[in-house]
Amino acid sequence: MNYLLAILLPPLSILLTGRPIVAILTFLIWIPALVFSGGLTHPMFIILAWILIFQAREDRRERRAS
């Protein structure tokens, strides 16, 4: 579900992974990037959100295994 949210609203998805500071910084960069580039930079933010979601999921798996 979070991967789908990352496609639509990457900053919110990053916030839900437990990284509030990164989410705020991403939001502050994401809005002007959407306005000035016409959405051409949106895939970059999607990839960032997917990487952070994957990383958080791997951290949870490691904690469970230990």
CHARMM internal coordinates of N, CA and C (Angstrom, degrees):
IC EDIT
DIST 1 N 1 CA 1.4516
DIST 1 CA 1 C 1.5274
ANGL 1 N 1 CA 1 C 110.92
DIST 1 C 2 N 1.3371
ANGL 1 CA 1 C 2 N 114.77
DIHE 1 N 1 CA 1 C 2 N -38.92
DIST 2 N 2 CA 1.4575
ANGL 1 C 2 N 2 CA 118.37
DIHE 1 CA 1 C 2 N 2 CA -178.17
DIST 2 CA 2 C 1.5310
ANGL 2 N 2 CA 2 C 110.92
DIHE 1 C 2 N 2 CA 2 C -68.06
DIST 2 C 3 N 1.3413
ANGL 2 CA 2 C 3 N 117.33
DIHE 2 N 2 CA 2 C 3 N -29.99
DIST 3 N 3 CA 1.4596
ANGL 2 C 3 N 3 CA 119.35
DIHE 2 CA 2 C 3 N 3 CA 177.84
DIST 3 CA 3 C 1.5313
ANGL 3 N 3 CA 3 C 110.74
DIHE 2 C 3 N 3 CA 3 C -66.84
DIST 3 C 4 N 1.3127
ANGL 3 CA 3 C 4 N 117.43
DIHE 3 N 3 CA 3 C 4 N -37.32
DIST 4 N 4 CA 1.4654
ANGL 3 C 4 N 4 CA 121.05
DIHE 3 CA 3 C 4 N 4 CA 176.62
DIST 4 CA 4 C 1.5250
ANGL 4 N 4 CA 4 C 110.63
DIHE 3 C 4 N 4 CA 4 C -66.89
DIST 4 C 5 N 1.3097
ANGL 4 CA 4 C 5 N 116.56
DIHE 4 N 4 CA 4 C 5 N -40.84
DIST 5 N 5 CA 1.4600
ANGL 4 C 5 N 5 CA 120.62
DIHE 4 CA 4 C 5 N 5 CA 177.02
DIST 5 CA 5 C 1.5263
ANGL 5 N 5 CA 5 C 110.44
DIHE 4 C 5 N 5 CA 5 C -63.69
DIST 5 C 6 N 1.3264
ANGL 5 CA 5 C 6 N 117.83
DIHE 5 N 5 CA 5 C 6 N -33.16
DIST 6 N 6 CA 1.4632
ANGL 5 C 6 N 6 CA 121.73
DIHE 5 CA 5 C 6 N 6 CA 178.97
DIST 6 CA 6 C 1.5217
ANGL 6 N 6 CA 6 C 111.44
DIHE 5 C 6 N 6 CA 6 C -63.44
DIST 6 C 7 N 1.3155
ANGL 6 CA 6 C 7 N 116.74
DIHE 6 N 6 CA 6 C 7 N -30.45
DIST 7 N 7 CA 1.4646
ANGL 6 C 7 N 7 CA 120.00
DIHE 6 CA 6 C 7 N 7 CA 178.63
DIST 7 CA 7 C 1.5297
ANGL 7 N 7 CA 7 C 110.43
DIHE 6 C 7 N 7 CA 7 C -70.15
DIST 7 C 8 N 1.3179
ANGL 7 CA 7 C 8 N 116.52
DIHE 7 N 7 CA 7 C 8 N -39.83
DIST 8 N 8 CA 1.4591
ANGL 7 C 8 N 8 CA 120.10
DIHE 7 CA 7 C 8 N 8 CA -176.13
DIST 8 CA 8 C 1.5252
ANGL 8 N 8 CA 8 C 113.56
DIHE 7 C 8 N 8 CA 8 C -86.16
DIST 8 C 9 N 1.3283
ANGL 8 CA 8 C 9 N 117.06
DIHE 8 N 8 CA 8 C 9 N -47.24
DIST 9 N 9 CA 1.4636
ANGL 8 C 9 N 9 CA 122.59
DIHE 8 CA 8 C 9 N 9 CA -176.90
DIST 9 CA 9 C 1.5298
ANGL 9 N 9 CA 9 C 110.66
DIHE 8 C 9 N 9 CA 9 C -136.02
DIST 9 C 10 N 1.3114
ANGL 9 CA 9 C 10 N 117.59
DIHE 9 N 9 CA 9 C 10 N 81.20
DIST 10 N 10 CA 1.4643
ANGL 9 C 10 N 10 CA 119.52
DIHE 9 CA 9 C 10 N 10 CA -176.59
DIST 10 CA 10 C 1.5351
ANGL 10 N 10 CA 10 C 114.95
DIHE 9 C 10 N 10 CA 10 C -56.26
DIST 10 C 11 N 1.3397
ANGL 10 CA 10 C 11 N 120.49
DIHE 10 N 10 CA 10 C 11 N -41.39
DIST 11 N 11 CA 1.4684
ANGL 10 C 11 N 11 CA 118.28
DIHE 10 CA 10 C 11 N 11 CA 179.67
DIST 11 CA 11 C 1.5336
ANGL 11 N 11 CA 11 C 113.55
DIHE 10 C 11 N 11 CA 11 C -61.77
DIST 11 C 12 N 1.3088
ANGL 11 CA 11 C 12 N 117.64
DIHE 11 N 11 CA 11 C 12 N -39.07
DIST 12 N 12 CA 1.4604
ANGL 11 C 12 N 12 CA 121.09
DIHE 11 CA 11 C 12 N 12 CA 178.13
DIST 12 CA 12 C 1.5172
ANGL 12 N 12 CA 12 C 110.78
DIHE 11 C 12 N 12 CA 12 C -65.74
DIST 12 C 13 N 1.3033
ANGL 12 CA 12 C 13 N 116.37
DIHE 12 N 12 CA 12 C 13 N -40.63
DIST 13 N 13 CA 1.4538
ANGL 12 C 13 N 13 CA 120.78
DIHE 12 CA 12 C 13 N 13 CA 177.90
DIST 13 CA 13 C 1.5277
ANGL 13 N 13 CA 13 C 111.05
DIHE 12 C 13 N 13 CA 13 C -62.54
DIST 13 C 14 N 1.3179
ANGL 13 CA 13 C 14 N 117.12
DIHE 13 N 13 CA 13 C 14 N -41.06
DIST 14 N 14 CA 1.4621
ANGL 13 C 14 N 14 CA 121.29
DIHE 13 CA 13 C 14 N 14 CA 177.91
DIST 14 CA 14 C 1.5224
ANGL 14 N 14 CA 14 C 110.03
DIHE 13 C 14 N 14 CA 14 C -65.22
DIST 14 C 15 N 1.3091
ANGL 14 CA 14 C 15 N 117.27
DIHE 14 N 14 CA 14 C 15 N -39.00
DIST 15 N 15 CA 1.4630
ANGL 14 C 15 N 15 CA 121.44
DIHE 14 CA 14 C 15 N 15 CA 177.53
DIST 15 CA 15 C 1.5293
ANGL 15 N 15 CA 15 C 111.05
DIHE 14 C 15 N 15 CA 15 C -61.37
DIST 15 C 16 N 1.3235
ANGL 15 CA 15 C 16 N 116.93
DIHE 15 N 15 CA 15 C 16 N -40.09
DIST 16 N 16 CA 1.4563
ANGL 15 C 16 N 16 CA 121.23
DIHE 15 CA 15 C 16 N 16 CA -179.22
DIST 16 CA 16 C 1.5287
ANGL 16 N 16 CA 16 C 113.18
DIHE 15 C 16 N 16 CA 16 C -71.74
DIST 16 C 17 N 1.3280
ANGL 16 CA 16 C 17 N 117.38
DIHE 16 N 16 CA 16 C 17 N -16.51
DIST 17 N 17 CA 1.4615
ANGL 16 C 17 N 17 CA 119.71
DIHE 16 CA 16 C 17 N 17 CA 175.66
DIST 17 CA 17 C 1.5176
ANGL 17 N 17 CA 17 C 111.63
DIHE 16 C 17 N 17 CA 17 C -81.61
DIST 17 C 18 N 1.3282
ANGL 17 CA 17 C 18 N 116.82
DIHE 17 N 17 CA 17 C 18 N -7.83
DIST 18 N 18 CA 1.4580
ANGL 17 C 18 N 18 CA 120.06
DIHE 17 CA 17 C 18 N 18 CA 176.96
DIST 18 CA 18 C 1.5147
ANGL 18 N 18 CA 18 C 113.90
DIHE 17 C 18 N 18 CA 18 C 99.45
DIST 18 C 19 N 1.3026
ANGL 18 CA 18 C 19 N 117.76
DIHE 18 N 18 CA 18 C 19 N 24.66
DIST 19 N 19 CA 1.4599
ANGL 18 C 19 N 19 CA 121.77
DIHE 18 CA 18 C 19 N 19 CA 178.72
DIST 19 CA 19 C 1.5280
ANGL 19 N 19 CA 19 C 109.89
DIHE 18 C 19 N 19 CA 19 C -124.08
DIST 19 C 20 N 1.3290
ANGL 19 CA 19 C 20 N 117.27
DIHE 19 N 19 CA 19 C 20 N 78.94
DIST 20 N 20 CA 1.4723
ANGL 19 C 20 N 20 CA 120.04
DIHE 19 CA 19 C 20 N 20 CA -174.06
DIST 20 CA 20 C 1.5261
ANGL 20 N 20 CA 20 C 114.02
DIHE 19 C 20 N 20 CA 20 C -67.65
DIST 20 C 21 N 1.3122
ANGL 20 CA 20 C 21 N 118.66
DIHE 20 N 20 CA 20 C 21 N -37.16
DIST 21 N 21 CA 1.4645
ANGL 20 C 21 N 21 CA 119.85
DIHE 20 CA 20 C 21 N 21 CA -178.16
DIST 21 CA 21 C 1.5236
ANGL 21 N 21 CA 21 C 110.53
DIHE 20 C 21 N 21 CA 21 C -68.97
DIST 21 C 22 N 1.3149
ANGL 21 CA 21 C 22 N 116.68
DIHE 21 N 21 CA 21 C 22 N -42.58
DIST 22 N 22 CA 1.4657
ANGL 21 C 22 N 22 CA 120.65
DIHE 21 CA 21 C 22 N 22 CA 177.06
DIST 22 CA 22 C 1.5249
ANGL 22 N 22 CA 22 C 110.19
DIHE 21 C 22 N 22 CA 22 C -63.82
DIST 22 C 23 N 1.3266
ANGL 22 CA 22 C 23 N 116.69
DIHE 22 N 22 CA 22 C 23 N -37.31
DIST 23 N 23 CA 1.4670
ANGL 22 C 23 N 23 CA 120.89
DIHE 22 CA 22 C 23 N 23 CA 179.21
DIST 23 CA 23 C 1.5278
ANGL 23 N 23 CA 23 C 111.09
DIHE 22 C 23 N 23 CA 23 C -64.47
DIST 23 C 24 N 1.3189
ANGL 23 CA 23 C 24 N 116.70
DIHE 23 N 23 CA 23 C 24 N -42.49
DIST 24 N 24 CA 1.4724
ANGL 23 C 24 N 24 CA 120.29
DIHE 23 CA 23 C 24 N 24 CA 179.54
DIST 24 CA 24 C 1.5231
ANGL 24 N 24 CA 24 C 110.41
DIHE 23 C 24 N 24 CA 24 C -65.62
DIST 24 C 25 N 1.3242
ANGL 24 CA 24 C 25 N 116.77
DIHE 24 N 24 CA 24 C 25 N -45.29
DIST 25 N 25 CA 1.4691
ANGL 24 C 25 N 25 CA 119.66
DIHE 24 CA 24 C 25 N 25 CA 178.68
DIST 25 CA 25 C 1.5286
ANGL 25 N 25 CA 25 C 110.99
DIHE 24 C 25 N 25 CA 25 C -63.51
DIST 25 C 26 N 1.3060
ANGL 25 CA 25 C 26 N 116.56
DIHE 25 N 25 CA 25 C 26 N -40.66
DIST 26 N 26 CA 1.4634
ANGL 25 C 26 N 26 CA 120.26
DIHE 25 CA 25 C 26 N 26 CA 178.12
DIST 26 CA 26 C 1.5261
ANGL 26 N 26 CA 26 C 110.81
DIHE 25 C 26 N 26 CA 26 C -62.88
DIST 26 C 27 N 1.3245
ANGL 26 CA 26 C 27 N 116.55
DIHE 26 N 26 CA 26 C 27 N -41.79
DIST 27 N 27 CA 1.4615
ANGL 26 C 27 N 27 CA 120.32
DIHE 26 CA 26 C 27 N 27 CA 179.40
DIST 27 CA 27 C 1.5267
ANGL 27 N 27 CA 27 C 110.89
DIHE 26 C 27 N 27 CA 27 C -62.81
DIST 27 C 28 N 1.3306
ANGL 27 CA 27 C 28 N 116.05
DIHE 27 N 27 CA 27 C 28 N -42.77
DIST 28 N 28 CA 1.4680
ANGL 27 C 28 N 28 CA 120.11
DIHE 27 CA 27 C 28 N 28 CA -178.73
DIST 28 CA 28 C 1.5320
ANGL 28 N 28 CA 28 C 112.16
DIHE 27 C 28 N 28 CA 28 C -66.49
DIST 28 C 29 N 1.3020
ANGL 28 CA 28 C 29 N 117.52
DIHE 28 N 28 CA 28 C 29 N -26.21
DIST 29 N 29 CA 1.4629
ANGL 28 C 29 N 29 CA 120.84
DIHE 28 CA 28 C 29 N 29 CA 177.09
DIST 29 CA 29 C 1.5292
ANGL 29 N 29 CA 29 C 110.98
DIHE 28 C 29 N 29 CA 29 C -91.39
DIST 29 C 30 N 1.3321
ANGL 29 CA 29 C 30 N 116.52
DIHE 29 N 29 CA 29 C 30 N -32.76
DIST 30 N 30 CA 1.4654
ANGL 29 C 30 N 30 CA 122.17
DIHE 29 CA 29 C 30 N 30 CA -174.52
DIST 30 CA 30 C 1.5325
ANGL 30 N 30 CA 30 C 112.57
DIHE 29 C 30 N 30 CA 30 C -65.74
DIST 30 C 31 N 1.3291
ANGL 30 CA 30 C 31 N 117.43
DIHE 30 N 30 CA 30 C 31 N -45.16
DIST 31 N 31 CA 1.4719
ANGL 30 C 31 N 31 CA 120.86
DIHE 30 CA 30 C 31 N 31 CA -177.14
DIST 31 CA 31 C 1.5327
ANGL 31 N 31 CA 31 C 111.78
DIHE 30 C 31 N 31 CA 31 C -61.21
DIST 31 C 32 N 1.3495
ANGL 31 CA 31 C 32 N 119.43
DIHE 31 N 31 CA 31 C 32 N -53.90
DIST 32 N 32 CA 1.4689
ANGL 31 C 32 N 32 CA 117.63
DIHE 31 CA 31 C 32 N 32 CA 177.92
DIST 32 CA 32 C 1.5346
ANGL 32 N 32 CA 32 C 113.14
DIHE 31 C 32 N 32 CA 32 C -62.79
DIST 32 C 33 N 1.3190
ANGL 32 CA 32 C 33 N 116.62
DIHE 32 N 32 CA 32 C 33 N -33.97
DIST 33 N 33 CA 1.4673
ANGL 32 C 33 N 33 CA 119.55
DIHE 32 CA 32 C 33 N 33 CA 178.99
DIST 33 CA 33 C 1.5248
ANGL 33 N 33 CA 33 C 110.72
DIHE 32 C 33 N 33 CA 33 C -63.79
DIST 33 C 34 N 1.3320
ANGL 33 CA 33 C 34 N 117.02
DIHE 33 N 33 CA 33 C 34 N -39.95
DIST 34 N 34 CA 1.4703
ANGL 33 C 34 N 34 CA 119.90
DIHE 33 CA 33 C 34 N 34 CA 177.41
DIST 34 CA 34 C 1.5207
ANGL 34 N 34 CA 34 C 111.55
DIHE 33 C 34 N 34 CA 34 C -65.43
DIST 34 C 35 N 1.3192
ANGL 34 CA 34 C 35 N 115.74
DIHE 34 N 34 CA 34 C 35 N -41.64
DIST 35 N 35 CA 1.4634
ANGL 34 C 35 N 35 CA 120.19
DIHE 34 CA 34 C 35 N 35 CA -177.08
DIST 35 CA 35 C 1.5255
ANGL 35 N 35 CA 35 C 111.56
DIHE 34 C 35 N 35 CA 35 C -68.29
DIST 35 C 36 N 1.3264
ANGL 35 CA 35 C 36 N 116.50
DIHE 35 N 35 CA 35 C 36 N -48.51
DIST 36 N 36 CA 1.4567
ANGL 35 C 36 N 36 CA 119.97
DIHE 35 CA 35 C 36 N 36 CA -172.93
DIST 36 CA 36 C 1.5266
ANGL 36 N 36 CA 36 C 113.99
DIHE 35 C 36 N 36 CA 36 C -80.93
DIST 36 C 37 N 1.3213
ANGL 36 CA 36 C 37 N 117.99
DIHE 36 N 36 CA 36 C 37 N -29.22
DIST 37 N 37 CA 1.4636
ANGL 36 C 37 N 37 CA 119.21
DIHE 36 CA 36 C 37 N 37 CA -178.52
DIST 37 CA 37 C 1.5242
ANGL 37 N 37 CA 37 C 112.21
DIHE 36 C 37 N 37 CA 37 C -98.92
DIST 37 C 38 N 1.3108
ANGL 37 CA 37 C 38 N 116.86
DIHE 37 N 37 CA 37 C 38 N -7.46
DIST 38 N 38 CA 1.4549
ANGL 37 C 38 N 38 CA 119.74
DIHE 37 CA 37 C 38 N 38 CA -179.58
DIST 38 CA 38 C 1.5134
ANGL 38 N 38 CA 38 C 113.08
DIHE 37 C 38 N 38 CA 38 C 72.77
DIST 38 C 39 N 1.3040
ANGL 38 CA 38 C 39 N 117.76
DIHE 38 N 38 CA 38 C 39 N 23.98
DIST 39 N 39 CA 1.4584
ANGL 38 C 39 N 39 CA 121.53
DIHE 38 CA 38 C 39 N 39 CA 177.69
DIST 39 CA 39 C 1.5168
ANGL 39 N 39 CA 39 C 114.70
DIHE 38 C 39 N 39 CA 39 C 95.29
DIST 39 C 40 N 1.3188
ANGL 39 CA 39 C 40 N 117.97
DIHE 39 N 39 CA 39 C 40 N 1.75
DIST 40 N 40 CA 1.4641
ANGL 39 C 40 N 40 CA 120.11
DIHE 39 CA 39 C 40 N 40 CA -178.65
DIST 40 CA 40 C 1.5282
ANGL 40 N 40 CA 40 C 112.66
DIHE 39 C 40 N 40 CA 40 C -68.92
DIST 40 C 41 N 1.3256
ANGL 40 CA 40 C 41 N 117.61
DIHE 40 N 40 CA 40 C 41 N -23.86
DIST 41 N 41 CA 1.4633
ANGL 40 C 41 N 41 CA 120.31
DIHE 40 CA 40 C 41 N 41 CA -179.48
DIST 41 CA 41 C 1.5272
ANGL 41 N 41 CA 41 C 112.47
DIHE 40 C 41 N 41 CA 41 C -92.65
DIST 41 C 42 N 1.3126
ANGL 41 CA 41 C 42 N 117.88
DIHE 41 N 41 CA 41 C 42 N -3.73
DIST 42 N 42 CA 1.4595
ANGL 41 C 42 N 42 CA 121.33
DIHE 41 CA 41 C 42 N 42 CA -178.00
DIST 42 CA 42 C 1.5323
ANGL 42 N 42 CA 42 C 112.94
DIHE 41 C 42 N 42 CA 42 C -57.62
DIST 42 C 43 N 1.3372
ANGL 42 CA 42 C 43 N 120.19
DIHE 42 N 42 CA 42 C 43 N -40.94
DIST 43 N 43 CA 1.4726
ANGL 42 C 43 N 43 CA 119.46
DIHE 42 CA 42 C 43 N 43 CA 178.09
DIST 43 CA 43 C 1.5272
ANGL 43 N 43 CA 43 C 113.44
DIHE 42 C 43 N 43 CA 43 C -59.28
DIST 43 C 44 N 1.3120
ANGL 43 CA 43 C 44 N 117.54
DIHE 43 N 43 CA 43 C 44 N -31.08
DIST 44 N 44 CA 1.4613
ANGL 43 C 44 N 44 CA 120.48
DIHE 43 CA 43 C 44 N 44 CA 178.12
DIST 44 CA 44 C 1.5301
ANGL 44 N 44 CA 44 C 110.49
DIHE 43 C 44 N 44 CA 44 C -62.83
DIST 44 C 45 N 1.3093
ANGL 44 CA 44 C 45 N 117.64
DIHE 44 N 44 CA 44 C 45 N -41.15
DIST 45 N 45 CA 1.4593
ANGL 44 C 45 N 45 CA 121.83
DIHE 44 CA 44 C 45 N 45 CA 179.64
DIST 45 CA 45 C 1.5298
ANGL 45 N 45 CA 45 C 111.37
DIHE 44 C 45 N 45 CA 45 C -72.22
DIST 45 C 46 N 1.3141
ANGL 45 CA 45 C 46 N 117.11
DIHE 45 N 45 CA 45 C 46 N -33.35
DIST 46 N 46 CA 1.4607
ANGL 45 C 46 N 46 CA 121.08
DIHE 45 CA 45 C 46 N 46 CA 175.76
DIST 46 CA 46 C 1.5245
ANGL 46 N 46 CA 46 C 109.78
DIHE 45 C 46 N 46 CA 46 C -63.42
DIST 46 C 47 N 1.3139
ANGL 46 CA 46 C 47 N 116.55
DIHE 46 N 46 CA 46 C 47 N -45.30
DIST 47 N 47 CA 1.4690
ANGL 46 C 47 N 47 CA 120.44
DIHE 46 CA 46 C 47 N 47 CA 179.42
DIST 47 CA 47 C 1.5174
ANGL 47 N 47 CA 47 C 110.55
DIHE 46 C 47 N 47 CA 47 C -63.36
DIST 47 C 48 N 1.3296
ANGL 47 CA 47 C 48 N 117.66
DIHE 47 N 47 CA 47 C 48 N -42.06
DIST 48 N 48 CA 1.4638
ANGL 47 C 48 N 48 CA 121.13
DIHE 47 CA 47 C 48 N 48 CA 177.11
DIST 48 CA 48 C 1.5241
ANGL 48 N 48 CA 48 C 110.63
DIHE 47 C 48 N 48 CA 48 C -58.98
DIST 48 C 49 N 1.3169
ANGL 48 CA 48 C 49 N 117.41
DIHE 48 N 48 CA 48 C 49 N -45.87
DIST 49 N 49 CA 1.4658
ANGL 48 C 49 N 49 CA 121.17
DIHE 48 CA 48 C 49 N 49 CA -179.82
DIST 49 CA 49 C 1.5253
ANGL 49 N 49 CA 49 C 110.54
DIHE 48 C 49 N 49 CA 49 C -63.90
DIST 49 C 50 N 1.3244
ANGL 49 CA 49 C 50 N 118.66
DIHE 49 N 49 CA 49 C 50 N -42.43
DIST 50 N 50 CA 1.4625
ANGL 49 C 50 N 50 CA 120.98
DIHE 49 CA 49 C 50 N 50 CA 179.29
DIST 50 CA 50 C 1.5179
ANGL 50 N 50 CA 50 C 111.55
DIHE 49 C 50 N 50 CA 50 C -62.87
DIST 50 C 51 N 1.3233
ANGL 50 CA 50 C 51 N 116.87
DIHE 50 N 50 CA 50 C 51 N -40.93
DIST 51 N 51 CA 1.4715
ANGL 50 C 51 N 51 CA 120.00
DIHE 50 CA 50 C 51 N 51 CA 178.40
DIST 51 CA 51 C 1.5264
ANGL 51 N 51 CA 51 C 110.31
DIHE 50 C 51 N 51 CA 51 C -62.45
DIST 51 C 52 N 1.3275
ANGL 51 CA 51 C 52 N 117.12
DIHE 51 N 51 CA 51 C 52 N -44.68
DIST 52 N 52 CA 1.4632
ANGL 51 C 52 N 52 CA 120.26
DIHE 51 CA 51 C 52 N 52 CA -179.13
DIST 52 CA 52 C 1.5292
ANGL 52 N 52 CA 52 C 111.92
DIHE 51 C 52 N 52 CA 52 C -67.66
DIST 52 C 53 N 1.3286
ANGL 52 CA 52 C 53 N 117.76
DIHE 52 N 52 CA 52 C 53 N -36.39
DIST 53 N 53 CA 1.4620
ANGL 52 C 53 N 53 CA 121.22
DIHE 52 CA 52 C 53 N 53 CA 176.58
DIST 53 CA 53 C 1.5294
ANGL 53 N 53 CA 53 C 109.67
DIHE 52 C 53 N 53 CA 53 C -64.48
DIST 53 C 54 N 1.3157
ANGL 53 CA 53 C 54 N 116.42
DIHE 53 N 53 CA 53 C 54 N -46.10
DIST 54 N 54 CA 1.4631
ANGL 53 C 54 N 54 CA 120.96
DIHE 53 CA 53 C 54 N 54 CA 179.63
DIST 54 CA 54 C 1.5240
ANGL 54 N 54 CA 54 C 110.70
DIHE 53 C 54 N 54 CA 54 C -61.61
DIST 54 C 55 N 1.3187
ANGL 54 CA 54 C 55 N 116.37
DIHE 54 N 54 CA 54 C 55 N -42.61
DIST 55 N 55 CA 1.4640
ANGL 54 C 55 N 55 CA 121.53
DIHE 54 CA 54 C 55 N 55 CA 179.82
DIST 55 CA 55 C 1.5316
ANGL 55 N 55 CA 55 C 111.10
DIHE 54 C 55 N 55 CA 55 C -63.27
DIST 55 C 56 N 1.3079
ANGL 55 CA 55 C 56 N 117.56
DIHE 55 N 55 CA 55 C 56 N -42.92
DIST 56 N 56 CA 1.4673
ANGL 55 C 56 N 56 CA 121.22
DIHE 55 CA 55 C 56 N 56 CA 178.75
DIST 56 CA 56 C 1.5244
ANGL 56 N 56 CA 56 C 110.72
DIHE 55 C 56 N 56 CA 56 C -64.41
DIST 56 C 57 N 1.3236
ANGL 56 CA 56 C 57 N 116.30
DIHE 56 N 56 CA 56 C 57 N -39.50
DIST 57 N 57 CA 1.4665
ANGL 56 C 57 N 57 CA 120.53
DIHE 56 CA 56 C 57 N 57 CA 178.77
DIST 57 CA 57 C 1.5243
ANGL 57 N 57 CA 57 C 111.20
DIHE 56 C 57 N 57 CA 57 C -64.94
DIST 57 C 58 N 1.3267
ANGL 57 CA 57 C 58 N 117.20
DIHE 57 N 57 CA 57 C 58 N -41.24
DIST 58 N 58 CA 1.4611
ANGL 57 C 58 N 58 CA 121.44
DIHE 57 CA 57 C 58 N 58 CA 177.77
DIST 58 CA 58 C 1.5242
ANGL 58 N 58 CA 58 C 111.33
DIHE 57 C 58 N 58 CA 58 C -65.50
DIST 58 C 59 N 1.3334
ANGL 58 CA 58 C 59 N 117.17
DIHE 58 N 58 CA 58 C 59 N -38.40
DIST 59 N 59 CA 1.4733
ANGL 58 C 59 N 59 CA 120.47
DIHE 58 CA 58 C 59 N 59 CA 177.30
DIST 59 CA 59 C 1.5256
ANGL 59 N 59 CA 59 C 110.85
DIHE 58 C 59 N 59 CA 59 C -62.13
DIST 59 C 60 N 1.3360
ANGL 59 CA 59 C 60 N 116.78
DIHE 59 N 59 CA 59 C 60 N -41.33
DIST 60 N 60 CA 1.4641
ANGL 59 C 60 N 60 CA 120.14
DIHE 59 CA 59 C 60 N 60 CA 177.94
DIST 60 CA 60 C 1.5226
ANGL 60 N 60 CA 60 C 111.51
DIHE 59 C 60 N 60 CA 60 C -63.94
DIST 60 C 61 N 1.3305
ANGL 60 CA 60 C 61 N 117.15
DIHE 60 N 60 CA 60 C 61 N -39.47
DIST 61 N 61 CA 1.4719
ANGL 60 C 61 N 61 CA 120.84
DIHE 60 CA 60 C 61 N 61 CA 178.70
DIST 61 CA 61 C 1.5278
ANGL 61 N 61 CA 61 C 110.89
DIHE 60 C 61 N 61 CA 61 C -64.09
DIST 61 C 62 N 1.3312
ANGL 61 CA 61 C 62 N 115.80
DIHE 61 N 61 CA 61 C 62 N -40.66
DIST 62 N 62 CA 1.4676
ANGL 61 C 62 N 62 CA 119.44
DIHE 61 CA 61 C 62 N 62 CA 179.26
DIST 62 CA 62 C 1.5235
ANGL 62 N 62 CA 62 C 111.48
DIHE 61 C 62 N 62 CA 62 C -64.64
DIST 62 C 63 N 1.3305
ANGL 62 CA 62 C 63 N 116.80
DIHE 62 N 62 CA 62 C 63 N -40.58
DIST 63 N 63 CA 1.4616
ANGL 62 C 63 N 63 CA 120.33
DIHE 62 CA 62 C 63 N 63 CA 179.58
DIST 63 CA 63 C 1.5253
ANGL 63 N 63 CA 63 C 111.63
DIHE 62 C 63 N 63 CA 63 C -65.31
DIST 63 C 64 N 1.3250
ANGL 63 CA 63 C 64 N 116.58
DIHE 63 N 63 CA 63 C 64 N -36.99
DIST 64 N 64 CA 1.4630
ANGL 63 C 64 N 64 CA 120.16
DIHE 63 CA 63 C 64 N 64 CA 178.30
DIST 64 CA 64 C 1.5261
ANGL 64 N 64 CA 64 C 111.79
DIHE 63 C 64 N 64 CA 64 C -69.22
DIST 64 C 65 N 1.3230
ANGL 64 CA 64 C 65 N 116.03
DIHE 64 N 64 CA 64 C 65 N -35.78
DIST 65 N 65 CA 1.4616
ANGL 64 C 65 N 65 CA 120.30
DIHE 64 CA 64 C 65 N 65 CA -178.29
DIST 65 CA 65 C 1.5252
ANGL 65 N 65 CA 65 C 112.16
DIHE 64 C 65 N 65 CA 65 C -73.55
DIST 65 C 66 N 1.3076
ANGL 65 CA 65 C 66 N 117.11
DIHE 65 N 65 CA 65 C 66 N -27.42
DIST 66 N 66 CA 1.4781
ANGL 65 C 66 N 66 CA 119.87
DIHE 65 CA 65 C 66 N 66 CA -177.82
DIST 66 CA 66 C 1.4919
ANGL 66 N 66 CA 66 C 113.14
DIHE 65 C 66 N 66 CA 66 C -77.25
END
COOR INIT
IC SEED 1 N 1 CA 1 C
IC BUILD
